[in-house]
């Protein structure tokens, strides 16, 4: 299996992928863009592979942006 690319449906979230064990294990990293407004954030990450059966894997993400005191 090879991961060909990864993309986010949200302009506020970037996604990158790097192999840990080529062909078996990969690290997908999501990063929040600077100046993203406070509030709820959600979208989908699309991971494209060379698997002929499942070429795209979609994963949802959700978060809350802001400064919180606990």
PQR file with spaces between the fields and no chain letter, atoms N, CA, C, O and H, PARSE charges and radii, in Angstrom:
ATOM       1  N    UNK     1       0.844   -1.180    0.000 -0.4000 1.5000
ATOM       2  CA   UNK     1       0.000    0.000    0.000 -0.0000 2.0000
ATOM       3  C    UNK     1       0.884    1.236    0.000  0.5500 1.7000
ATOM       4  O    UNK     1       1.847    1.330    0.761 -0.5500 1.4000
ATOM       5  N    UNK     2       0.544    2.174   -0.860 -0.4000 1.5000
ATOM       6  CA   UNK     2       1.225    3.472   -0.865 -0.0000 2.0000
ATOM       7  C    UNK     2       0.194    4.562   -0.671  0.5500 1.7000
ATOM       8  O    UNK     2      -0.879    4.531   -1.273 -0.5500 1.4000
ATOM       9  H    UNK     2      -0.239    2.097   -1.479  0.4000 1.0000
ATOM      10  N    UNK     3       0.524    5.526    0.174 -0.4000 1.5000
ATOM      11  CA   UNK     3      -0.309    6.708    0.340 -0.0000 2.0000
ATOM      12  C    UNK     3       0.174    7.733   -0.674  0.5500 1.7000
ATOM      13  O    UNK     3       1.336    8.140   -0.655 -0.5500 1.4000
ATOM      14  H    UNK     3       1.395    5.551    0.664  0.4000 1.0000
ATOM      15  N    UNK     4      -0.716    8.140   -1.548 -0.4000 1.5000
ATOM      16  CA   UNK     4      -0.363    9.040   -2.646 -0.0000 2.0000
ATOM      17  C    UNK     4      -0.501   10.510   -2.239  0.5500 1.7000
ATOM      18  O    UNK     4       0.183   11.376   -2.784 -0.5500 1.4000
ATOM      19  H    UNK     4      -1.660    7.809   -1.563  0.4000 1.0000
ATOM      20  N    UNK     5      -1.389   10.784   -1.276 -0.4000 1.5000
ATOM      21  CA   UNK     5      -1.589   12.165   -0.852 -0.0000 2.0000
ATOM      22  C    UNK     5      -2.665   12.251    0.214  0.5500 1.7000
ATOM      23  O    UNK     5      -3.374   11.287    0.502 -0.5500 1.4000
ATOM      24  H    UNK     5      -1.945   10.080   -0.833  0.4000 1.0000
ATOM      25  N    UNK     6      -2.759   13.435    0.783 -0.4000 1.5000
ATOM      26  CA   UNK     6      -3.753   13.688    1.818 -0.0000 2.0000
ATOM      27  C    UNK     6      -4.199   15.140    1.680  0.5500 1.7000
ATOM      28  O    UNK     6      -3.389   16.024    1.400 -0.5500 1.4000
ATOM      29  H    UNK     6      -2.182   14.218    0.549  0.4000 1.0000
ATOM      30  N    UNK     7      -5.507   15.380    1.881 -0.4000 1.5000
ATOM      31  CA   UNK     7      -6.004   16.759    1.779 -0.0000 2.0000
ATOM      32  C    UNK     7      -7.143   16.963    2.772  0.5500 1.7000
ATOM      33  O    UNK     7      -7.833   16.022    3.164 -0.5500 1.4000
ATOM      34  H    UNK     7      -6.165   14.662    2.108  0.4000 1.0000
ATOM      35  N    UNK     8      -7.311   18.204    3.159 -0.4000 1.5000
ATOM      36  CA   UNK     8      -8.350   18.586    4.106 -0.0000 2.0000
ATOM      37  C    UNK     8      -9.448   19.340    3.369  0.5500 1.7000
ATOM      38  O    UNK     8      -9.182   20.071    2.415 -0.5500 1.4000
ATOM      39  H    UNK     8      -6.750   18.968    2.840  0.4000 1.0000
ATOM      40  N    UNK     9     -10.677   19.157    3.817 -0.4000 1.5000
ATOM      41  CA   UNK     9     -11.803   19.891    3.218 -0.0000 2.0000
ATOM      42  C    UNK     9     -11.903   21.308    3.782  0.5500 1.7000
ATOM      43  O    UNK     9     -12.669   22.124    3.270 -0.5500 1.4000
ATOM      44  H    UNK     9     -10.894   18.563    4.592  0.4000 1.0000
ATOM      45  N    UNK    10     -11.138   21.603    4.828 -0.4000 1.5000
ATOM      46  CA   UNK    10     -11.186   22.916    5.479 -0.0000 2.0000
ATOM      47  C    UNK    10      -9.924   23.716    5.166  0.5500 1.7000
ATOM      48  O    UNK    10      -8.811   23.202    5.285 -0.5500 1.4000
ATOM      49  H    UNK    10     -10.516   20.940    5.244  0.4000 1.0000
ATOM      50  N    UNK    11     -10.099   24.965    4.769 -0.4000 1.5000
ATOM      51  CA   UNK    11      -8.946   25.837    4.522 -0.0000 2.0000
ATOM      52  C    UNK    11      -8.199   26.152    5.818  0.5500 1.7000
ATOM      53  O    UNK    11      -7.045   26.577    5.773 -0.5500 1.4000
ATOM      54  H    UNK    11     -11.003   25.383    4.672  0.4000 1.0000
ATOM      55  N    UNK    12      -8.837   25.951    6.963 -0.4000 1.5000
ATOM      56  CA   UNK    12      -8.211   26.236    8.257 -0.0000 2.0000
ATOM      57  C    UNK    12      -7.321   25.102    8.761  0.5500 1.7000
ATOM      58  O    UNK    12      -6.602   25.271    9.747 -0.5500 1.4000
ATOM      59  H    UNK    12      -9.775   25.605    6.999  0.4000 1.0000
ATOM      60  N    UNK    13      -7.363   23.959    8.097 -0.4000 1.5000
ATOM      61  CA   UNK    13      -6.597   22.794    8.538 -0.0000 2.0000
ATOM      62  C    UNK    13      -5.764   22.266    7.378  0.5500 1.7000
ATOM      63  O    UNK    13      -6.289   21.973    6.304 -0.5500 1.4000
ATOM      64  H    UNK    13      -7.947   23.822    7.297  0.4000 1.0000
ATOM      65  N    UNK    14      -4.452   22.149    7.609 -0.4000 1.5000
ATOM      66  CA   UNK    14      -3.591   21.527    6.599 -0.0000 2.0000
ATOM      67  C    UNK    14      -3.305   20.096    7.029  0.5500 1.7000
ATOM      68  O    UNK    14      -3.346   19.777    8.217 -0.5500 1.4000
ATOM      69  H    UNK    14      -4.026   22.387    8.482  0.4000 1.0000
ATOM      70  N    UNK    15      -3.017   19.242    6.067 -0.4000 1.5000
ATOM      71  CA   UNK    15      -2.747   17.834    6.352 -0.0000 2.0000
ATOM      72  C    UNK    15      -1.498   17.403    5.595  0.5500 1.7000
ATOM      73  O    UNK    15      -1.317   17.735    4.423 -0.5500 1.4000
ATOM      74  H    UNK    15      -2.983   19.501    5.102  0.4000 1.0000
ATOM      75  N    UNK    16      -0.640   16.658    6.287 -0.4000 1.5000
ATOM      76  CA   UNK    16       0.554   16.096    5.665 -0.0000 2.0000
ATOM      77  C    UNK    16       0.638   14.623    6.044  0.5500 1.7000
ATOM      78  O    UNK    16       0.040   14.190    7.028 -0.5500 1.4000
ATOM      79  H    UNK    16      -0.787   16.389    7.239  0.4000 1.0000
ATOM      80  N    UNK    17       1.384   13.862    5.256 -0.4000 1.5000
ATOM      81  CA   UNK    17       1.566   12.436    5.524 -0.0000 2.0000
ATOM      82  C    UNK    17       3.042   12.101    5.364  0.5500 1.7000
ATOM      83  O    UNK    17       3.715   12.625    4.477 -0.5500 1.4000
ATOM      84  H    UNK    17       1.870   14.214    4.456  0.4000 1.0000
ATOM      85  N    UNK    18       3.539   11.218    6.235 -0.4000 1.5000
ATOM      86  CA   UNK    18       4.911   10.733    6.118 -0.0000 2.0000
ATOM      87  C    UNK    18       4.930    9.245    6.451  0.5500 1.7000
ATOM      88  O    UNK    18       4.215    8.796    7.347 -0.5500 1.4000
ATOM      89  H    UNK    18       2.992   10.792    6.956  0.4000 1.0000
ATOM      90  N    UNK    19       5.750    8.482    5.727 -0.4000 1.5000
ATOM      91  CA   UNK    19       5.824    7.047    6.011 -0.0000 2.0000
ATOM      92  C    UNK    19       6.610    6.778    7.294  0.5500 1.7000
ATOM      93  O    UNK    19       7.648    7.393    7.535 -0.5500 1.4000
ATOM      94  H    UNK    19       6.331    8.847    4.999  0.4000 1.0000
ATOM      95  N    UNK    20       6.114    5.867    8.101 -0.4000 1.5000
ATOM      96  CA   UNK    20       6.832    5.386    9.276 -0.0000 2.0000
ATOM      97  C    UNK    20       7.503    4.060    8.907  0.5500 1.7000
ATOM      98  O    UNK    20       8.716    3.901    9.049 -0.5500 1.4000
ATOM      99  H    UNK    20       5.271    5.367    7.905  0.4000 1.0000
ATOM     100  N    UNK    21       6.696    3.122    8.435 -0.4000 1.5000
ATOM     101  CA   UNK    21       7.183    1.872    7.863 -0.0000 2.0000
ATOM     102  C    UNK    21       6.618    1.828    6.449  0.5500 1.7000
ATOM     103  O    UNK    21       5.439    1.519    6.275 -0.5500 1.4000
ATOM     104  H    UNK    21       5.711    3.251    8.320  0.4000 1.0000
ATOM     105  N    UNK    22       7.430    2.131    5.428 -0.4000 1.5000
ATOM     106  CA   UNK    22       6.900    2.232    4.063 -0.0000 2.0000
ATOM     107  C    UNK    22       6.041    1.027    3.679  0.5500 1.7000
ATOM     108  O    UNK    22       6.424   -0.127    3.869 -0.5500 1.4000
ATOM     109  H    UNK    22       8.387    2.383    5.569  0.4000 1.0000
ATOM     110  N    UNK    23       4.869    1.341    3.135 -0.4000 1.5000
ATOM     111  CA   UNK    23       3.941    0.316    2.696 -0.0000 2.0000
ATOM     112  C    UNK    23       3.050   -0.247    3.792  0.5500 1.7000
ATOM     113  O    UNK    23       2.125   -1.007    3.508 -0.5500 1.4000
ATOM     114  H    UNK    23       4.557    2.278    2.982  0.4000 1.0000
ATOM     115  N    UNK    24       3.328    0.127    5.079 -0.4000 1.5000
ATOM     116  CA   UNK    24       2.550   -0.441    6.172 -0.0000 2.0000
ATOM     117  C    UNK    24       2.021    0.598    7.156  0.5500 1.7000
ATOM     118  O    UNK    24       0.875    0.509    7.597 -0.5500 1.4000
ATOM     119  H    UNK    24       4.080    0.745    5.310  0.4000 1.0000
ATOM     120  N    UNK    25       2.838    1.566    7.497 -0.4000 1.5000
ATOM     121  CA   UNK    25       2.461    2.499    8.559 -0.0000 2.0000
ATOM     122  C    UNK    25       2.822    3.928    8.148  0.5500 1.7000
ATOM     123  O    UNK    25       3.925    4.198    7.671 -0.5500 1.4000
ATOM     124  H    UNK    25       3.768    1.638    7.139  0.4000 1.0000
ATOM     125  N    UNK    26       1.857    4.836    8.348 -0.4000 1.5000
ATOM     126  CA   UNK    26       2.035    6.226    7.954 -0.0000 2.0000
ATOM     127  C    UNK    26       1.563    7.146    9.070  0.5500 1.7000
ATOM     128  O    UNK    26       0.662    6.791    9.830 -0.5500 1.4000
ATOM     129  H    UNK    26       0.962    4.617    8.735  0.4000 1.0000
ATOM     130  N    UNK    27       2.161    8.313    9.170 -0.4000 1.5000
ATOM     131  CA   UNK    27       1.722    9.316   10.144 -0.0000 2.0000
ATOM     132  C    UNK    27       1.041   10.445    9.366  0.5500 1.7000
ATOM     133  O    UNK    27       1.640   11.057    8.481 -0.5500 1.4000
ATOM     134  H    UNK    27       2.893    8.601    8.552  0.4000 1.0000
ATOM     135  N    UNK    28      -0.214   10.705    9.712 -0.4000 1.5000
ATOM     136  CA   UNK    28      -0.955   11.825    9.147 -0.0000 2.0000
ATOM     137  C    UNK    28      -0.994   12.917   10.218  0.5500 1.7000
ATOM     138  O    UNK    28      -1.420   12.677   11.348 -0.5500 1.4000
ATOM     139  H    UNK    28      -0.701   10.207   10.430  0.4000 1.0000
ATOM     140  N    UNK    29      -0.546   14.111    9.849 -0.4000 1.5000
ATOM     141  CA   UNK    29      -0.495   15.229   10.785 -0.0000 2.0000
ATOM     142  C    UNK    29      -1.431   16.330   10.307  0.5500 1.7000
ATOM     143  O    UNK    29      -1.369   16.752    9.153 -0.5500 1.4000
ATOM     144  H    UNK    29      -0.200   14.306    8.931  0.4000 1.0000
ATOM     145  N    UNK    30      -2.296   16.789   11.202 -0.4000 1.5000
ATOM     146  CA   UNK    30      -3.174   17.918   10.921 -0.0000 2.0000
ATOM     147  C    UNK    30      -2.640   19.129   11.663  0.5500 1.7000
ATOM     148  O    UNK    30      -2.192   19.011   12.803 -0.5500 1.4000
ATOM     149  H    UNK    30      -2.346   16.446   12.140  0.4000 1.0000
ATOM     150  N    UNK    31      -2.683   20.285   11.031 -0.4000 1.5000
ATOM     151  CA   UNK    31      -2.212   21.515   11.669 -0.0000 2.0000
ATOM     152  C    UNK    31      -3.223   22.627   11.436  0.5500 1.7000
ATOM     153  O    UNK    31      -3.758   22.782   10.338 -0.5500 1.4000
ATOM     154  H    UNK    31      -3.047   20.381   10.104  0.4000 1.0000
ATOM     155  N    UNK    32      -3.471   23.383   12.471 -0.4000 1.5000
ATOM     156  CA   UNK    32      -4.385   24.520   12.408 -0.0000 2.0000
ATOM     157  C    UNK    32      -3.642   25.716   11.819  0.5500 1.7000
ATOM     158  O    UNK    32      -2.524   26.018   12.236 -0.5500 1.4000
ATOM     159  H    UNK    32      -3.037   23.256   13.363  0.4000 1.0000
ATOM     160  N    UNK    33      -4.242   26.381   10.873 -0.4000 1.5000
ATOM     161  CA   UNK    33      -3.621   27.548   10.243 -0.0000 2.0000
ATOM     162  C    UNK    33      -3.667   28.750   11.184  0.5500 1.7000
ATOM     163  O    UNK    33      -4.615   28.893   11.955 -0.5500 1.4000
ATOM     164  H    UNK    33      -5.150   26.135   10.534  0.4000 1.0000
ATOM     165  N    UNK    34      -2.657   29.611   11.129 -0.4000 1.5000
ATOM     166  CA   UNK    34      -2.678   30.832   11.954 -0.0000 2.0000
ATOM     167  C    UNK    34      -3.909   31.679   11.645  0.5500 1.7000
ATOM     168  O    UNK    34      -4.419   31.675   10.525 -0.5500 1.4000
ATOM     169  H    UNK    34      -1.886   29.495   10.503  0.4000 1.0000
ATOM     170  N    UNK    35      -4.365   32.393   12.642 -0.4000 1.5000
ATOM     171  CA   UNK    35      -5.495   33.317   12.511 -0.0000 2.0000
ATOM     172  C    UNK    35      -6.820   32.628   12.190  0.5500 1.7000
ATOM     173  O    UNK    35      -7.724   33.256   11.640 -0.5500 1.4000
ATOM     174  H    UNK    35      -3.950   32.396   13.552  0.4000 1.0000
ATOM     175  N    UNK    36      -6.942   31.347   12.528 -0.4000 1.5000
ATOM     176  CA   UNK    36      -8.227   30.672   12.379 -0.0000 2.0000
ATOM     177  C    UNK    36      -9.174   31.247   13.425  0.5500 1.7000
ATOM     178  O    UNK    36      -8.811   31.312   14.599 -0.5500 1.4000
ATOM     179  H    UNK    36      -6.207   30.837   12.975  0.4000 1.0000
ATOM     180  N    UNK    37     -10.365   31.661   13.041 -0.4000 1.5000
ATOM     181  CA   UNK    37     -11.287   32.252   14.013 -0.0000 2.0000
ATOM     182  C    UNK    37     -11.738   31.242   15.066  0.5500 1.7000
ATOM     183  O    UNK    37     -11.798   30.039   14.812 -0.5500 1.4000
ATOM     184  H    UNK    37     -10.660   31.608   12.087  0.4000 1.0000
ATOM     185  N    UNK    38     -12.055   31.763   16.263 -0.4000 1.5000
ATOM     186  CA   UNK    38     -12.563   30.920   17.342 -0.0000 2.0000
ATOM     187  C    UNK    38     -13.902   30.302   16.952  0.5500 1.7000
ATOM     188  O    UNK    38     -14.676   30.883   16.191 -0.5500 1.4000
ATOM     189  H    UNK    38     -12.006   32.740   16.470  0.4000 1.0000
ATOM     190  N    UNK    39     -14.152   29.125   17.486 -0.4000 1.5000
ATOM     191  CA   UNK    39     -15.427   28.458   17.252 -0.0000 2.0000
ATOM     192  C    UNK    39     -15.227   27.012   16.856  0.5500 1.7000
ATOM     193  O    UNK    39     -14.108   26.500   16.860 -0.5500 1.4000
ATOM     194  H    UNK    39     -13.524   28.654   18.104  0.4000 1.0000
ATOM     195  N    UNK    40     -16.317   26.367   16.518 -0.4000 1.5000
ATOM     196  CA   UNK    40     -16.284   24.955   16.119 -0.0000 2.0000
ATOM     197  C    UNK    40     -15.680   24.830   14.732  0.5500 1.7000
ATOM     198  O    UNK    40     -15.888   25.675   13.861 -0.5500 1.4000
ATOM     199  H    UNK    40     -17.226   26.784   16.515  0.4000 1.0000
ATOM     200  N    UNK    41     -14.937   23.765   14.552 -0.4000 1.5000
ATOM     201  CA   UNK    41     -14.263   23.498   13.282 -0.0000 2.0000
ATOM     202  C    UNK    41     -14.484   22.025   12.944  0.5500 1.7000
ATOM     203  O    UNK    41     -14.263   21.155   13.787 -0.5500 1.4000
ATOM     204  H    UNK    41     -14.768   23.079   15.259  0.4000 1.0000
ATOM     205  N    UNK    42     -14.911   21.745   11.734 -0.4000 1.5000
ATOM     206  CA   UNK    42     -15.108   20.358   11.337 -0.0000 2.0000
ATOM     207  C    UNK    42     -14.877   20.219    9.845  0.5500 1.7000
ATOM     208  O    UNK    42     -14.935   21.193    9.094 -0.5500 1.4000
ATOM     209  H    UNK    42     -15.090   22.451   11.049  0.4000 1.0000
ATOM     210  N    UNK    43     -14.615   19.003    9.436 -0.4000 1.5000
ATOM     211  CA   UNK    43     -14.379   18.731    8.026 -0.0000 2.0000
ATOM     212  C    UNK    43     -14.007   17.281    7.823  0.5500 1.7000
ATOM     213  O    UNK    43     -14.249   16.428    8.678 -0.5500 1.4000
ATOM     214  H    UNK    43     -14.567   18.212   10.046  0.4000 1.0000
ATOM     215  N    UNK    44     -13.415   17.021    6.678 -0.4000 1.5000
ATOM     216  CA   UNK    44     -13.011   15.669    6.297 -0.0000 2.0000
ATOM     217  C    UNK    44     -11.559   15.687    5.829  0.5500 1.7000
ATOM     218  O    UNK    44     -11.103   16.648    5.209 -0.5500 1.4000
ATOM     219  H    UNK    44     -13.218   17.713    5.984  0.4000 1.0000
ATOM     220  N    UNK    45     -10.849   14.616    6.135 -0.4000 1.5000
ATOM     221  CA   UNK    45      -9.526   14.386    5.592 -0.0000 2.0000
ATOM     222  C    UNK    45      -9.677   13.282    4.557  0.5500 1.7000
ATOM     223  O    UNK    45     -10.250   12.232    4.846 -0.5500 1.4000
ATOM     224  H    UNK    45     -11.219   13.836    6.639  0.4000 1.0000
ATOM     225  N    UNK    46      -9.164   13.514    3.350 -0.4000 1.5000
ATOM     226  CA   UNK    46      -9.203   12.508    2.295 -0.0000 2.0000
ATOM     227  C    UNK    46      -7.781   12.001    2.076  0.5500 1.7000
ATOM     228  O    UNK    46      -6.880   12.766    1.732 -0.5500 1.4000
ATOM     229  H    UNK    46      -8.699   14.368    3.115  0.4000 1.0000
ATOM     230  N    UNK    47      -7.597   10.703    2.279 -0.4000 1.5000
ATOM     231  CA   UNK    47      -6.300   10.060    2.075 -0.0000 2.0000
ATOM     232  C    UNK    47      -6.412    9.227    0.808  0.5500 1.7000
ATOM     233  O    UNK    47      -7.244    8.323    0.727 -0.5500 1.4000
ATOM     234  H    UNK    47      -8.329   10.081    2.558  0.4000 1.0000
ATOM     235  N    UNK    48      -5.581    9.527   -0.177 -0.4000 1.5000
ATOM     236  CA   UNK    48      -5.609    8.775   -1.429 -0.0000 2.0000
ATOM     237  C    UNK    48      -4.482    7.743   -1.417  0.5500 1.7000
ATOM     238  O    UNK    48      -3.358    8.026   -1.003 -0.5500 1.4000
ATOM     239  H    UNK    48      -4.906   10.261   -0.111  0.4000 1.0000
ATOM     240  N    UNK    49      -4.818    6.529   -1.887 -0.4000 1.5000
ATOM     241  CA   UNK    49      -3.867    5.420   -1.888 -0.0000 2.0000
ATOM     242  C    UNK    49      -3.812    4.783   -3.271  0.5500 1.7000
ATOM     243  O    UNK    49      -4.575    5.137   -4.170 -0.5500 1.4000
ATOM     244  H    UNK    49      -5.731    6.299   -2.223  0.4000 1.0000
ATOM     245  N    UNK    50      -2.893    3.838   -3.419 -0.4000 1.5000
ATOM     246  CA   UNK    50      -2.831    3.084   -4.668 -0.0000 2.0000
ATOM     247  C    UNK    50      -3.612    1.767   -4.575  0.5500 1.7000
ATOM     248  O    UNK    50      -3.483    0.916   -5.455 -0.5500 1.4000
ATOM     249  H    UNK    50      -2.273    3.551   -2.689  0.4000 1.0000
ATOM     250  N    UNK    51      -4.404    1.591   -3.540 -0.4000 1.5000
ATOM     251  CA   UNK    51      -5.226    0.393   -3.379 -0.0000 2.0000
ATOM     252  C    UNK    51      -6.353    0.423   -4.408  0.5500 1.7000
ATOM     253  O    UNK    51      -7.161    1.352   -4.393 -0.5500 1.4000
ATOM     254  H    UNK    51      -4.509    2.282   -2.825  0.4000 1.0000
ATOM     255  N    UNK    52      -6.431   -0.556   -5.293 -0.4000 1.5000
ATOM     256  CA   UNK    52      -7.470   -0.532   -6.330 -0.0000 2.0000
ATOM     257  C    UNK    52      -8.883   -0.694   -5.774  0.5500 1.7000
ATOM     258  O    UNK    52      -9.847   -0.303   -6.433 -0.5500 1.4000
ATOM     259  H    UNK    52      -5.775   -1.310   -5.305  0.4000 1.0000
ATOM     260  N    UNK    53      -9.028   -1.263   -4.572 -0.4000 1.5000
ATOM     261  CA   UNK    53     -10.344   -1.470   -3.980 -0.0000 2.0000
ATOM     262  C    UNK    53     -10.836   -0.222   -3.254  0.5500 1.7000
ATOM     263  O    UNK    53     -12.014    0.125   -3.335 -0.5500 1.4000
ATOM     264  H    UNK    53      -8.246   -1.580   -4.037  0.4000 1.0000
ATOM     265  N    UNK    54      -9.941    0.445   -2.554 -0.4000 1.5000
ATOM     266  CA   UNK    54     -10.321    1.644   -1.793 -0.0000 2.0000
ATOM     267  C    UNK    54      -9.266    2.732   -2.045  0.5500 1.7000
ATOM     268  O    UNK    54      -8.296    2.866   -1.300 -0.5500 1.4000
ATOM     269  H    UNK    54      -8.984    0.163   -2.488  0.4000 1.0000
ATOM     270  N    UNK    55      -9.484    3.495   -3.107 -0.4000 1.5000
ATOM     271  CA   UNK    55      -8.505    4.502   -3.509 -0.0000 2.0000
ATOM     272  C    UNK    55      -8.521    5.737   -2.620  0.5500 1.7000
ATOM     273  O    UNK    55      -7.509    6.427   -2.501 -0.5500 1.4000
ATOM     274  H    UNK    55     -10.272    3.386   -3.713  0.4000 1.0000
ATOM     275  N    UNK    56      -9.657    6.022   -1.996 -0.4000 1.5000
ATOM     276  CA   UNK    56      -9.763    7.178   -1.105 -0.0000 2.0000
ATOM     277  C    UNK    56     -10.389    6.750    0.211  0.5500 1.7000
ATOM     278  O    UNK    56     -11.419    6.077    0.236 -0.5500 1.4000
ATOM     279  H    UNK    56     -10.479    5.462   -2.093  0.4000 1.0000
ATOM     280  N    UNK    57      -9.747    7.151    1.308 -0.4000 1.5000
ATOM     281  CA   UNK    57     -10.265    6.916    2.647 -0.0000 2.0000
ATOM     282  C    UNK    57     -10.605    8.282    3.229  0.5500 1.7000
ATOM     283  O    UNK    57      -9.742    9.158    3.282 -0.5500 1.4000
ATOM     284  H    UNK    57      -8.910    7.698    1.288  0.4000 1.0000
ATOM     285  N    UNK    58     -11.837    8.479    3.664 -0.4000 1.5000
ATOM     286  CA   UNK    58     -12.267    9.758    4.240 -0.0000 2.0000
ATOM     287  C    UNK    58     -12.463    9.604    5.740  0.5500 1.7000
ATOM     288  O    UNK    58     -13.109    8.668    6.211 -0.5500 1.4000
ATOM     289  H    UNK    58     -12.539    7.767    3.621  0.4000 1.0000
ATOM     290  N    UNK    59     -11.890   10.547    6.477 -0.4000 1.5000
ATOM     291  CA   UNK    59     -11.995   10.550    7.937 -0.0000 2.0000
ATOM     292  C    UNK    59     -12.503   11.904    8.399  0.5500 1.7000
ATOM     293  O    UNK    59     -11.993   12.936    7.961 -0.5500 1.4000
ATOM     294  H    UNK    59     -11.366   11.308    6.094  0.4000 1.0000
ATOM     295  N    UNK    60     -13.496   11.919    9.276 -0.4000 1.5000
ATOM     296  CA   UNK    60     -13.996   13.201    9.778 -0.0000 2.0000
ATOM     297  C    UNK    60     -13.079   13.747   10.877  0.5500 1.7000
ATOM     298  O    UNK    60     -12.407   12.988   11.574 -0.5500 1.4000
ATOM     299  H    UNK    60     -13.911   11.082    9.632  0.4000 1.0000
ATOM     300  N    UNK    61     -13.065   15.081   11.018 -0.4000 1.5000
ATOM     301  CA   UNK    61     -12.397   15.691   12.161 -0.0000 2.0000
ATOM     302  C    UNK    61     -13.284   16.787   12.725  0.5500 1.7000
ATOM     303  O    UNK    61     -14.112   17.364   12.020 -0.5500 1.4000
ATOM     304  H    UNK    61     -13.611   15.698   10.452  0.4000 1.0000
ATOM     305  N    UNK    62     -13.096   17.064   14.020 -0.4000 1.5000
ATOM     306  CA   UNK    62     -13.878   18.075   14.714 -0.0000 2.0000
ATOM     307  C    UNK    62     -13.003   18.679   15.797  0.5500 1.7000
ATOM     308  O    UNK    62     -12.223   17.973   16.437 -0.5500 1.4000
ATOM     309  H    UNK    62     -12.423   16.596   14.593  0.4000 1.0000
ATOM     310  N    UNK    63     -13.126   19.965   16.002 -0.4000 1.5000
ATOM     311  CA   UNK    63     -12.382   20.627   17.067 -0.0000 2.0000
ATOM     312  C    UNK    63     -13.038   21.932   17.432  0.5500 1.7000
ATOM     313  O    UNK    63     -13.919   22.429   16.731 -0.5500 1.4000
ATOM     314  H    UNK    63     -13.759   20.538   15.482  0.4000 1.0000
ATOM     315  N    UNK    64     -12.587   22.479   18.550 -0.4000 1.5000
ATOM     316  CA   UNK    64     -13.047   23.796   18.993 -0.0000 2.0000
ATOM     317  C    UNK    64     -11.814   24.674   19.113  0.5500 1.7000
ATOM     318  O    UNK    64     -10.863   24.327   19.813 -0.5500 1.4000
ATOM     319  H    UNK    64     -11.871   22.075   19.120  0.4000 1.0000
ATOM     320  N    UNK    65     -11.830   25.799   18.437 -0.4000 1.5000
ATOM     321  CA   UNK    65     -10.706   26.726   18.428 -0.0000 2.0000
ATOM     322  C    UNK    65     -10.985   27.847   19.410  0.5500 1.7000
ATOM     323  O    UNK    65     -12.083   28.404   19.430 -0.5500 1.4000
ATOM     324  H    UNK    65     -12.603   26.081   17.868  0.4000 1.0000
ATOM     325  N    UNK    66     -10.002   28.177   20.219 -0.4000 1.5000
ATOM     326  CA   UNK    66     -10.168   29.290   21.155 -0.0000 2.0000
ATOM     327  C    UNK    66      -9.264   29.138   22.363  0.5500 1.7000
ATOM     328  O    UNK    66      -8.596   28.119   22.536 -0.5500 1.4000
ATOM     329  H    UNK    66      -9.110   27.725   20.203  0.4000 1.0000
ATOM     330  N    UNK    67      -9.254   30.152   23.181 -0.4000 1.5000
ATOM     331  CA   UNK    67      -8.504   30.122   24.432 -0.0000 2.0000
ATOM     332  C    UNK    67      -9.468   29.773   25.561  0.5500 1.7000
ATOM     333  O    UNK    67     -10.485   30.438   25.753 -0.5500 1.4000
ATOM     334  H    UNK    67      -9.797   30.980   23.040  0.4000 1.0000
ATOM     335  N    UNK    68      -9.140   28.740   26.289 -0.4000 1.5000
ATOM     336  CA   UNK    68     -10.018   28.266   27.348 -0.0000 2.0000
ATOM     337  C    UNK    68      -9.268   28.233   28.669  0.5500 1.7000
ATOM     338  O    UNK    68      -8.074   27.934   28.712 -0.5500 1.4000
ATOM     339  H    UNK    68      -8.313   28.199   26.133  0.4000 1.0000
ATOM     340  N    UNK    69      -9.963   28.535   29.719 -0.4000 1.5000
ATOM     341  CA   UNK    69      -9.389   28.432   31.065 -0.0000 2.0000
ATOM     342  C    UNK    69     -10.124   27.326   31.791  0.5500 1.7000
ATOM     343  O    UNK    69     -11.351   27.239   31.754 -0.5500 1.4000
ATOM     344  H    UNK    69     -10.932   28.778   29.685  0.4000 1.0000
ATOM     345  N    UNK    70      -9.353   26.489   32.449 -0.4000 1.5000
ATOM     346  CA   UNK    70      -9.999   25.364   33.101 -0.0000 2.0000
ATOM     347  C    UNK    70      -9.662   25.237   34.561  0.5500 1.7000
ATOM     348  O    UNK    70     -10.145   24.324   35.229 -0.5500 1.4000
ATOM     349  H    UNK    70      -8.356   26.560   32.479  0.4000 1.0000
